[in-house]
Structure formats: C-alpha cells, structure tokens
C-alpha cells in the first residue's frame, strides 16, 4: 500500500475478488459500494460497443476465468465453455509445483477490440522455490500515480491468497511495467507526492480458515498499521 499519499484498501480488494469471480459487469462492485469502473460503464460507453449498461466487455474476469469462452455480439453475450486459467494454475501448482508452465494470460487480442478499456495488467508468472510461491505480474500500461499503486497492492494481495490456498509461504512479488506514464494534469500532484518521505508499510491479516480461492470475502482481510501521508488529489485520465 502506497504511503506517500493515502489509498483505499477496500476498493483494491473488492476489485481483485471481482476479477476472480469472472464478472465483467460493475454490478458486482456496486454490491460493495465500489465505483472505480463506473466512468467506463455508462450507458453511452457501453452502448458504443453494443453492451448493456454496466458491462465492460471481456476484461480481466473473462480472461482469467473464461478464456476464449464468450462470443460478444452487439447487444448480447453468447456463452460457450471457456478455459478457467485460475483453477488450472491452482491444480498445476498443487500437482507439479516446479512446472515452468505457471502462467496466466490477461490479454486475448480479438477480445480487446470489444472492450472500451483493454486489459492493462494481469499477465502472471508463478514459481515455487522451496516452500515459497513467487509471482511476477507484467503490465503493458500503467498510470503511475493512480493505477500502479492500486495494481501493486492488488497483486500483492493475490500472491498472499494463492500462497494460502496452496499451503505455501508468500515469496517475492515482482511488478514489471512496460509503459508507465504520468499525464500532464497529474504532474503537480506527483511533484507534491515526491516531496514526502515514505513511511513503514502496513501488514495484512488473512483469515487462515479460507483455503478456497473463490471463497474469500472482504471480511477475510484486515489491513493493520496503515499510516500514510494525507490525501493528494490526482485526477484519473479518461
């Protein structure tokens, strides 16, 4: 969690659980009063691609849990059986933890033409060394002051969840960003943030009784000792 300015843990965790559910509609986020995707799910935006209100197209949840399994046509989504990458990687790492095939893909080129916001992150690589699970996330595009801290915290959380479900210790989370950028209207906020000294990172407590990746809820996470610098308002690019 970023300490140079306050960020919010609940939307971060809720979004990750939403990805893992396979949903691509903001209704799943609204159930937790989280609205981080609303500006891209308006009737006008969804309508440009023929989707119903709130639908975002084949983004993270579709790629992770139903890869290649949805045929998008104007106004409808036809379902065929896709490939559940998350369930596959859990099975793989349980049965063959030293496999070099521990990868989850968040990008499917034909699908990206059907998204108003194409997936920016979510390509994952897993390695088990001893009793530790390590994970790298490759991000093609990152809004450095807004999106990247959100993504870093979310995927660090995901590593902790995977490790618990696989009875392993969490190892190193590596975050590789191909194109990290600051927009012109974010520059003043970033300069103000860089004048601050980082503080001690918080810790996260996870309910140890949950060992099913798809059974986690927000109540299973408790952020402890988070004491960031005050909020700096930085706009989100649209």
TIBA-219568 format. One record per residue (C-alpha): residue in three letters; x, y, z. Coordinates in Angstrom, 1 decimal, padded with zeros to 4 digits, always signed. Example, Ala and Ser with C-alpha at 12.3 -4.5 7.8 and 13.67 -1.06 7.14 Angstrom:
2
[doke 'ALA' [+012.3 -004.5 +007.8]]
[doke 'SER' [+013.7 -001.1 +007.1]]
//
This chain:
238
[doke 'UNK' [+000.0 +000.0 +000.0]]
[doke 'UNK' [+001.3 +003.4 -001.0]]
[doke 'UNK' [+002.4 +005.6 +001.9]]
[doke 'UNK' [+003.2 +008.8 +000.1]]
[doke 'UNK' [-000.5 +009.5 +000.0]]
[doke 'UNK' [-003.5 +007.7 +001.2]]
[doke 'UNK' [-005.0 +005.0 -000.9]]
[doke 'UNK' [-008.0 +002.8 -000.1]]
[doke 'UNK' [-007.7 -000.9 +000.6]]
[doke 'UNK' [-011.4 -001.9 +000.3]]
[doke 'UNK' [-011.8 -001.0 -003.5]]
[doke 'UNK' [-008.4 -002.7 -004.1]]
[doke 'UNK' [-009.5 -006.0 -002.5]]
[doke 'UNK' [-013.1 -005.8 -003.9]]
[doke 'UNK' [-011.8 -005.4 -007.4]]
[doke 'UNK' [-009.5 -008.4 -007.1]]
[doke 'UNK' [-012.3 -010.5 -005.8]]
[doke 'UNK' [-014.5 -009.3 -008.7]]
[doke 'UNK' [-011.8 -010.4 -011.2]]
[doke 'UNK' [-011.6 -013.8 -009.6]]
[doke 'UNK' [-015.4 -014.1 -009.7]]
[doke 'UNK' [-015.2 -013.9 -013.5]]
[doke 'UNK' [-017.6 -010.9 -013.6]]
[doke 'UNK' [-017.2 -008.2 -016.2]]
[doke 'UNK' [-020.2 -006.1 -015.0]]
[doke 'UNK' [-019.9 -003.3 -012.4]]
[doke 'UNK' [-022.9 -004.7 -010.5]]
[doke 'UNK' [-020.5 -007.0 -008.7]]
[doke 'UNK' [-018.5 -004.0 -007.5]]
[doke 'UNK' [-021.6 -001.9 -006.6]]
[doke 'UNK' [-022.6 -004.7 -004.2]]
[doke 'UNK' [-019.7 -003.5 -002.1]]
[doke 'UNK' [-020.2 +000.2 -002.8]]
[doke 'UNK' [-017.2 +000.3 -005.1]]
[doke 'UNK' [-017.4 +002.5 -008.1]]
[doke 'UNK' [-013.9 +002.6 -009.6]]
[doke 'UNK' [-015.1 +001.4 -013.0]]
[doke 'UNK' [-018.3 +003.4 -013.3]]
[doke 'UNK' [-016.9 +006.0 -015.7]]
[doke 'UNK' [-016.3 +003.3 -018.3]]
[doke 'UNK' [-019.6 +001.5 -017.8]]
[doke 'UNK' [-022.1 +004.3 -018.5]]
[doke 'UNK' [-024.9 +003.7 -021.0]]
[doke 'UNK' [-023.1 +005.8 -023.5]]
[doke 'UNK' [-019.8 +004.0 -023.2]]
[doke 'UNK' [-021.3 +000.5 -023.0]]
[doke 'UNK' [-023.5 +001.4 -025.9]]
[doke 'UNK' [-020.6 +002.2 -028.2]]
[doke 'UNK' [-019.8 -001.5 -028.2]]
[doke 'UNK' [-023.4 -002.7 -028.0]]
[doke 'UNK' [-023.3 -003.8 -024.4]]
[doke 'UNK' [-026.0 -003.4 -021.8]]
[doke 'UNK' [-025.5 -000.8 -019.0]]
[doke 'UNK' [-022.7 -001.6 -016.7]]
[doke 'UNK' [-021.0 -004.2 -019.0]]
[doke 'UNK' [-017.3 -003.7 -019.7]]
[doke 'UNK' [-016.6 -006.4 -022.2]]
[doke 'UNK' [-014.2 -009.3 -022.0]]
[doke 'UNK' [-011.7 -007.8 -019.5]]
[doke 'UNK' [-010.0 -009.4 -016.5]]
[doke 'UNK' [-012.7 -011.7 -015.1]]
[doke 'UNK' [-013.5 -013.1 -018.6]]
[doke 'UNK' [-009.8 -013.7 -019.5]]
[doke 'UNK' [-008.9 -015.3 -016.2]]
[doke 'UNK' [-012.0 -017.5 -015.6]]
[doke 'UNK' [-013.5 -018.0 -019.1]]
[doke 'UNK' [-010.7 -017.5 -021.6]]
[doke 'UNK' [-012.0 -017.8 -025.2]]
[doke 'UNK' [-015.4 -018.8 -023.9]]
[doke 'UNK' [-017.6 -015.8 -024.7]]
[doke 'UNK' [-018.7 -014.6 -028.1]]
[doke 'UNK' [-019.5 -010.9 -028.0]]
[doke 'UNK' [-022.0 -009.6 -030.5]]
[doke 'UNK' [-023.9 -006.3 -030.4]]
[doke 'UNK' [-026.3 -006.3 -027.5]]
[doke 'UNK' [-025.7 -009.9 -026.4]]
[doke 'UNK' [-023.1 -012.2 -024.9]]
[doke 'UNK' [-023.2 -015.8 -026.0]]
[doke 'UNK' [-021.6 -018.3 -023.7]]
[doke 'UNK' [-019.7 -021.4 -024.7]]
[doke 'UNK' [-017.3 -023.3 -022.4]]
[doke 'UNK' [-014.1 -021.3 -021.9]]
[doke 'UNK' [-010.9 -022.1 -020.1]]
[doke 'UNK' [-010.6 -021.3 -016.4]]
[doke 'UNK' [-007.0 -020.2 -016.0]]
[doke 'UNK' [-007.1 -019.6 -012.3]]
[doke 'UNK' [-008.5 -023.1 -011.5]]
[doke 'UNK' [-005.9 -024.5 -013.9]]
[doke 'UNK' [-003.0 -022.8 -012.2]]
[doke 'UNK' [-004.1 -023.9 -008.8]]
[doke 'UNK' [-004.3 -027.5 -009.9]]
[doke 'UNK' [-001.0 -027.3 -011.7]]
[doke 'UNK' [+000.9 -025.9 -008.7]]
[doke 'UNK' [-000.6 -028.4 -006.4]]
[doke 'UNK' [+000.3 -031.4 -008.6]]
[doke 'UNK' [+003.5 -030.2 -010.2]]
[doke 'UNK' [+004.8 -027.2 -008.2]]
[doke 'UNK' [+008.1 -026.9 -010.2]]
[doke 'UNK' [+006.4 -026.7 -013.5]]
[doke 'UNK' [+007.6 -024.0 -015.8]]
[doke 'UNK' [+004.1 -023.6 -017.2]]
[doke 'UNK' [+002.8 -021.5 -014.3]]
[doke 'UNK' [+001.3 -018.7 -016.3]]
[doke 'UNK' [-002.0 -016.8 -016.5]]
[doke 'UNK' [-002.7 -014.6 -019.5]]
[doke 'UNK' [-004.9 -011.5 -019.2]]
[doke 'UNK' [-004.8 -010.5 -022.9]]
[doke 'UNK' [-006.6 -012.1 -025.8]]
[doke 'UNK' [-006.1 -009.9 -028.9]]
[doke 'UNK' [-009.5 -010.5 -030.7]]
[doke 'UNK' [-011.4 -009.7 -027.4]]
[doke 'UNK' [-009.6 -006.4 -026.9]]
[doke 'UNK' [-011.5 -004.9 -029.9]]
[doke 'UNK' [-014.6 -005.5 -027.8]]
[doke 'UNK' [-013.5 -003.6 -024.7]]
[doke 'UNK' [-013.7 +000.2 -024.2]]
[doke 'UNK' [-010.7 -000.2 -021.8]]
[doke 'UNK' [-008.5 -003.1 -022.9]]
[doke 'UNK' [-006.7 -005.1 -020.1]]
[doke 'UNK' [-003.7 -003.2 -018.9]]
[doke 'UNK' [-002.3 -005.8 -016.5]]
[doke 'UNK' [-003.0 -009.4 -015.4]]
[doke 'UNK' [-000.3 -011.5 -017.2]]
[doke 'UNK' [+001.1 -013.6 -014.3]]
[doke 'UNK' [+004.0 -016.0 -013.9]]
[doke 'UNK' [+004.4 -018.3 -010.9]]
[doke 'UNK' [+007.4 -020.1 -009.5]]
[doke 'UNK' [+007.7 -022.3 -006.5]]
[doke 'UNK' [+011.1 -022.4 -004.8]]
[doke 'UNK' [+011.3 -024.5 -001.7]]
[doke 'UNK' [+008.2 -023.7 +000.3]]
[doke 'UNK' [+007.8 -020.2 -001.2]]
[doke 'UNK' [+005.5 -019.1 -004.0]]
[doke 'UNK' [+006.8 -016.2 -006.1]]
[doke 'UNK' [+004.8 -014.3 -008.7]]
[doke 'UNK' [+005.6 -011.8 -011.4]]
[doke 'UNK' [+002.9 -009.6 -013.0]]
[doke 'UNK' [+003.6 -007.9 -016.3]]
[doke 'UNK' [+001.7 -004.7 -017.0]]
[doke 'UNK' [+001.6 -003.3 -020.5]]
[doke 'UNK' [+000.4 +000.2 -019.5]]
[doke 'UNK' [+000.3 +001.9 -016.1]]
[doke 'UNK' [-000.9 +005.3 -014.9]]
[doke 'UNK' [+002.0 +005.7 -012.4]]
[doke 'UNK' [+000.4 +007.8 -009.6]]
[doke 'UNK' [-003.1 +006.4 -009.7]]
[doke 'UNK' [-003.3 +002.9 -011.3]]
[doke 'UNK' [+000.1 +001.5 -010.5]]
[doke 'UNK' [-000.1 +001.7 -006.7]]
[doke 'UNK' [-003.6 +000.2 -006.9]]
[doke 'UNK' [-002.3 -002.6 -009.1]]
[doke 'UNK' [+000.7 -003.3 -006.9]]
[doke 'UNK' [-001.4 -003.7 -003.8]]
[doke 'UNK' [-004.0 -005.8 -005.6]]
[doke 'UNK' [-001.5 -008.3 -007.0]]
[doke 'UNK' [+000.5 -008.5 -003.7]]
[doke 'UNK' [-002.9 -009.5 -002.2]]
[doke 'UNK' [-003.4 -012.0 -004.9]]
[doke 'UNK' [+000.0 -013.6 -004.2]]
[doke 'UNK' [-000.9 -013.9 -000.5]]
[doke 'UNK' [-004.2 -015.6 -001.4]]
[doke 'UNK' [-002.6 -018.1 -003.8]]
[doke 'UNK' [+000.1 -018.9 -001.3]]
[doke 'UNK' [-002.5 -019.6 +001.4]]
[doke 'UNK' [-004.6 -021.8 -000.8]]
[doke 'UNK' [-001.6 -023.8 -001.9]]
[doke 'UNK' [-000.2 -024.2 +001.7]]
[doke 'UNK' [+003.0 -022.2 +000.7]]
[doke 'UNK' [+004.7 -019.2 +002.1]]
[doke 'UNK' [+004.4 -016.0 +000.1]]
[doke 'UNK' [+007.7 -015.1 -001.6]]
[doke 'UNK' [+008.5 -012.2 -003.9]]
[doke 'UNK' [+006.0 -010.2 -005.9]]
[doke 'UNK' [+007.7 -008.7 -009.0]]
[doke 'UNK' [+005.9 -006.0 -010.9]]
[doke 'UNK' [+007.1 -005.3 -014.4]]
[doke 'UNK' [+005.6 -002.3 -016.2]]
[doke 'UNK' [+006.2 -001.9 -020.0]]
[doke 'UNK' [+004.8 +001.7 -020.3]]
[doke 'UNK' [+004.5 +003.6 -017.0]]
[doke 'UNK' [+003.3 +007.2 -017.5]]
[doke 'UNK' [+002.2 +010.4 -015.8]]
[doke 'UNK' [-000.4 +012.6 -017.5]]
[doke 'UNK' [+000.0 +016.3 -017.8]]
[doke 'UNK' [-002.8 +017.1 -015.4]]
[doke 'UNK' [-001.2 +014.8 -012.8]]
[doke 'UNK' [+002.2 +016.4 -012.7]]
[doke 'UNK' [+001.6 +018.9 -009.8]]
[doke 'UNK' [+000.2 +016.1 -007.6]]
[doke 'UNK' [+003.1 +013.8 -008.4]]
[doke 'UNK' [+005.7 +016.5 -007.6]]
[doke 'UNK' [+004.0 +017.1 -004.3]]
[doke 'UNK' [+004.0 +013.4 -003.5]]
[doke 'UNK' [+007.7 +013.1 -004.3]]
[doke 'UNK' [+008.5 +015.7 -001.6]]
[doke 'UNK' [+007.4 +013.3 +001.1]]
[doke 'UNK' [+009.3 +010.6 +002.8]]
[doke 'UNK' [+007.9 +007.0 +002.6]]
[doke 'UNK' [+006.5 +005.5 +005.8]]
[doke 'UNK' [+006.5 +002.0 +007.1]]
[doke 'UNK' [+004.3 -000.4 +005.1]]
[doke 'UNK' [+001.3 -001.9 +006.8]]
[doke 'UNK' [+000.7 -005.7 +007.2]]
[doke 'UNK' [-002.3 -007.7 +006.1]]
[doke 'UNK' [-004.1 -010.4 +008.1]]
[doke 'UNK' [-006.0 -013.0 +006.2]]
[doke 'UNK' [-008.5 -015.4 +007.6]]
[doke 'UNK' [-006.4 -018.6 +007.9]]
[doke 'UNK' [-009.5 -020.8 +007.6]]
[doke 'UNK' [-010.1 -019.9 +003.9]]
[doke 'UNK' [-008.2 -022.2 +001.5]]
[doke 'UNK' [-010.6 -022.0 -001.5]]
[doke 'UNK' [-009.5 -019.2 -003.8]]
[doke 'UNK' [-013.1 -018.4 -004.8]]
[doke 'UNK' [-014.5 -018.3 -001.2]]
[doke 'UNK' [-012.6 -015.2 +000.0]]
[doke 'UNK' [-014.7 -012.2 +001.0]]
[doke 'UNK' [-013.8 -008.7 +002.1]]
[doke 'UNK' [-014.3 -009.7 +005.7]]
[doke 'UNK' [-011.4 -012.2 +005.4]]
[doke 'UNK' [-008.9 -009.3 +005.1]]
[doke 'UNK' [-007.7 -006.9 +007.7]]
[doke 'UNK' [-005.1 -004.2 +007.0]]
[doke 'UNK' [-003.1 -003.4 +010.1]]
[doke 'UNK' [-000.8 -000.4 +010.8]]
[doke 'UNK' [-001.6 +001.7 +007.7]]
[doke 'UNK' [-000.5 +005.2 +008.4]]
[doke 'UNK' [+000.0 +007.1 +005.1]]
[doke 'UNK' [+000.6 +010.7 +004.4]]
[doke 'UNK' [-002.7 +012.7 +003.8]]
[doke 'UNK' [-004.6 +012.5 +000.5]]
[doke 'UNK' [-003.3 +014.3 -002.5]]
[doke 'UNK' [-006.0 +014.6 -005.2]]
[doke 'UNK' [-004.7 +013.5 -008.5]]
[doke 'UNK' [-007.1 +013.1 -011.5]]
[doke 'UNK' [-007.7 +009.9 -013.3]]
[doke 'UNK' [-007.3 +010.1 -017.0]]
[doke 'UNK' [-010.4 +009.3 -019.0]]
//
